[in-house]
Every structure is written in C-alpha cells, then in structure tokens.
C-alpha cells in the first residue's frame, strides 16, 4: 500500500465537477469538494483511485492525501493515458508524490494518529452519534455525555474492528467540529434529483496500540467510519507523544 499526495487545482476541480453535473453550485463548500474529488478520482483513476483519502487546504491550493494499491507514477501514467483533458488538468501530476507504507506492523506498537471522521450511527436513517446520545439521555432523564466523550467512544469502537487496535482513551481529543450541509445527486424513477444532506465533520486525534498487525493494515486501507469515498476516515499516523498533526 502507498500513501499518495496529489496537488489539486481547486478552480479546475470545480469546473470539472460543474461540467459533469456533480457540483451543487459554482462555489461549493469544503465538504462539497469531497464529493467533487470523489467524482474526479472515479473519472480519472477508476479502480486505482486512492481510498480512503483526505482533502487538505494549503496556500498553494488543495492537497489530496490517500492510500492506494499503486504508486504515484503508476497513477500518473494511468491518468495521462485514459483521463479526459479537463480531468487530467485538475492535478499537477509532475509534483505528485508517494511513499510505500510499511508492509508489516508490530503488535503492541504505540502510534499517534489524526482522522477526519463522520461519527454517525445507522438506524432507520443516519444520525449524528452525539444527537442520538442527547435523545437517549432525555428519555432516561439524565445529562448527556459531552460531544467529545460520545465521539471518543465511537472512535474506540471503530479502531477495535476485527481486533485491529486499542485506543489510548486518555489521549483522544476532538480537535475540531462542524456540521456540513451539501447537495447530493440521487436517482429516482423520474431521473436524477438533488438532495440536501447534513453530516457531522469531526477532526480527532489521539494514540492507539496495535492489537492485530494484519487487521490494523486492513483498517488503514479501509479507513474509519462511513462516507470514506467523500474524504472521511483516513488515518494519518504520527509518532506518539506529539500534538495533533
């Protein structure tokens, strides 16, 4: 597996999304860039596209970090051979970079991490995990847990999937939070329609202990939580003992 770093032109990405009918407007929000990036990756790199990925804003523009099975040169070659011109122009392929991730991980190793996550629970519909806690607390006549506590518990469960890793509870921190609303296209019997969707967008950091090296490798490749195709769920690793990346 490789970590891929793709520099994107935000204006070119917006034009691509608009021409393809993916953008809800000519000035999409940050979260809408995630949807535009999803469409661009599918059109440009197909099955080789990095996933999970995370979009980051820099002074130079947008930067897409992601995990992929192919290296940066292979992805660039695929784009040059098969992408349409407006899709190819979104990325500065000459400065795209990548690195091979470790082939093996050691059980018991402690790592720091940061993740942009969408902490939702699924029932009849998707709901913010914190709002579910608020409703449950009201029904039980008690004070709800804090948003940080709710999201930390949600993250702990995600890391434990398949016994991959154990969160170091006292290190978990909600670095940033916002609610994002974006337009999504869905197909109905009468064709396509745009639907407004609101999601929690939480930036979380902390430390973990690897429990099962193979399961942890799969967790990195899969990502955390839902909506990973739209820029959520990529675990960015760092040495333990440092602040948020």
C-alpha positions, 0 to 999 in steps of 0.5 A, spaced: 500 500 500 502 507 498 500 513 501 499 518 495 499 526 495 496 529 489 496 537 488 489 539 486 487 545 482 481 547 486 478 552 480 479 546 475 476 541 480 470 545 480 469 546 473 470 539 472 465 537 477 460 543 474 461 540 467 459 533 469 453 535 473 456 533 480 457 540 483 451 543 487 453 550 485 459 554 482 462 555 489 461 549 493 463 548 500 469 544 503 465 538 504 462 539 497 469 538 494 469 531 497 464 529 493 467 533 487 474 529 488 470 523 489 467 524 482 474 526 479 478 520 482 472 515 479 473 519 472 480 519 472 483 513 476 477 508 476 479 502 480 486 505 482 483 511 485 486 512 492 481 510 498 480 512 503 483 519 502 483 526 505 482 533 502 487 538 505 487 546 504 494 549 503 496 556 500 498 553 494 491 550 493 488 543 495 492 537 497 489 530 496 492 525 501 490 517 500 492 510 500 492 506 494 494 499 491 499 503 486 504 508 486 504 515 484 507 514 477 503 508 476 497 513 477 500 518 473 501 514 467 494 511 468 491 518 468 495 521 462 493 515 458 485 514 459 483 521 463 479 526 459 483 533 458 479 537 463 480 531 468 487 530 467 488 538 468 485 538 475 492 535 478 499 537 477 501 530 476 509 532 475 509 534 483 505 528 485 508 524 490 508 517 494 511 513 499 510 505 500 507 504 507 510 499 511 508 492 509 508 489 516 506 492 523 508 490 530 503 488 535 503 492 541 506 498 537 504 505 540 502 510 534 499 517 534 494 518 529 489 524 526 482 522 522 477 526 519 471 522 521 463 522 520 461 519 527 454 517 525 450 511 527 445 507 522 438 506 524 432 507 520 436 513 517 443 516 519 444 520 525 449 524 528 452 519 534 452 525 539 444 527 537 442 520 538 446 520 545 442 527 547 435 523 545 437 517 549 439 521 555 432 525 555 428 519 555 432 516 561 432 523 564 439 524 565 445 529 562 448 527 556 455 525 555 459 531 552 460 531 544 467 529 545 466 523 550 460 520 545 465 521 539 471 518 543 467 512 544 465 511 537 472 512 535 474 506 540 469 502 537 471 503 530 479 502 531 477 495 535 474 492 528 476 485 527 481 486 533 485 491 529 487 496 535 486 499 542 485 506 543 489 510 548 482 513 551 486 518 555 489 521 549 483 522 544 481 529 543 476 532 538 480 537 535 475 540 531 467 540 529 462 542 524 456 540 521 456 540 513 450 541 509 451 539 501 447 537 495 447 530 493 445 527 486 440 521 487 436 517 482 429 516 482 424 513 477 423 520 474 431 521 473 436 524 477 434 529 483 438 533 488 438 532 495 440 536 501 444 532 506 447 534 513 453 530 516 457 531 522 465 533 520 469 531 526 477 532 526 480 527 532 486 525 534 489 521 539 494 514 540 492 507 539 496 500 540 496 495 535 492 489 537 492 485 530 498 487 525 494 484 519 487 487 521 490 494 523 493 494 515 486 492 513 483 498 517 488 503 514 486 501 507 479 501 509 479 507 513 474 509 519 467 510 519 462 511 513 462 516 507 470 514 506 469 515 498 467 523 500 474 524 504 472 521 511 476 516 515 483 516 513 488 515 518 494 519 518 499 516 523 504 520 527 509 518 532 506 518 539 507 523 544 506 529 539 500 534 538 495 533 533 498 533 526 
